[in-house]
């Protein structure tokens, strides 16, 4: 059992933070790695990239958007409740190296995944600019943490309610124009990562993205998470989750992410109906 | 399992009752329903009690077959299960999934002139009887040696090693990557062939003997083998199985609706997705299902798809029925349940729609040519024989390779060119001191009982190492 020691609601309650006791994982986890969580006996195995770890306290932090039945069940867990299973750390850690000027771009809950990577890139001596965005001010997350993790934080909202009015790619373009960028890390919804990768390709700047396809075991056993990268099939769980954004087939990934869309909608609404009736 | 076409005899083997094919093709209950006491004793009486039993030589773990059968015929069911346990920690599993026809029963003298004694059925009976009516009394407890062994993987070989070593007095901890113990017995083999409650009870039996089972431990990620030694383990057994699915590498393979058998069966078995939405993990339901491959895993996948309500399920295989690697009994069961065999057929391309979903498959007809290196006649494509078949779900069951997750993190453990761990065939010793390996990670995908045989050899060697230092 993996006890929840801290719980926060973010982005107007659509996003949840859980800090969970998992000493063995906390000790081993590195930026970019993920865990698989399962709430109860009949639960689904849900992969989530860790937003933070505290090896001394023996905890890991996950931040997730409530999108289906499983995350709705997660949301209903309170401090003191436990996840039945937490497995990890899984996936390859981020390759952290001093390269010079780096831009970290995050959208939605991708900002949570980006957080330890940004901090890691800063810690090894890079000059880190960070761009984070959300649909509106209320949905923006981790602004303070990202400010601390980078040298220069730029914020944008789609509706202009806070920071730059527009998309993260608009701001990224400005930064790329300034020149001398060695690496861009883009993490967020697939359309955002695709847009970031298309833009940086024009500038010939190396770009890394972190993918979160559907998977079951997370250890390379099922192949459900296969993605096409540079024309080759890769398993995101063991070959990734980070890949060269210029080589990822984002269109295929988008379609594969919709494999169970109908099932998910149905069982999420059933769950909410039953829960609300109680 | 008496099959049609088996040799006629004056002393026929007692058939195990089975669910009717039409009924069972749509449920997940076990297919053969088990012997009654009377049936078991009648079958046990067919054993000749050979003085030099050939059947025992055919058993990879050396079960005292005439011994336990004699006890059943005398009505001493407790004696029978105790006799089995001395050589086999998983009799309820082996009685169900071992290929007895090429092992013990293949060597049975009674079988020379008629049908062999139903050793597998009797083994299953003894284990089921103990579970349902037994005393629950454990084998005598042995004195502790104070040595600690970590067993990585809780499949058949790991469970065998754990069962052996705990009964030799060592402390044993099993590390399982999944959230439930049993390895392929829980994620791979379907409920209708091996009920999961039975696996859970076999694991529970080991726990009652003192084995510790730690789930959610991905050795190679959560903890490394070297860290296990640092934590105080004296020896490590690696039995992580063949957990890397092979695909066909055909155009369109990443369309939605194409799954590895590993994924399909894991969803159905481990995650119990056949009960969706009662459980949270979904599984794709196909109307026209194609299974690529013709081994036991392919049969399991096809029969699962049929139970999930498919209109048609086709096994597509490039060779002929002769060459199908699945057990005859499994092929027979599949055909009885309405699964079609598309033999001498090779897929060349997956076809999809604008939503990226599978809609069909292009195939070629094959004919058998000259024998290849394996002695099997190799299939040759018939020119211009391309045709399309509709299919909205394809399960790829063409084998699995060595999963590199653990081995790539353990560079001082030597691998062969296929990524399998190099281990001494007699002892299971690897090139890394204090580390043994066995089962599919060494041999490539094989059977439950061969993995158990490898586990048995390794546990004897580990015991020597812990006791005498060699």
Interface residues (C-beta under 8 A of the other chain):
Chain A: X24 X25 X28 X38 X42 X43 X44 X45 X69 X70 X73 X84 X85 X86 X87 X88 X89 X90 X216 X217 X219 X220 X221 X222 X223 X224 X226 X227 X228 X233 X238 X252 X255 X256 X258 X259 X260 X263 X264 X266 X267 X270
Chain B: X177 X178 X179 X215 X216 X217 X218 X221 X222 X223 X243 X244 X245 X247 X253 X254 X256 X257 X259 X260 X262 X263 X266 X267 X271 X272 X275 X276 X277 X278 X279 X280 X281 X282 X284 X355 X356 X357 X403 X404 X405
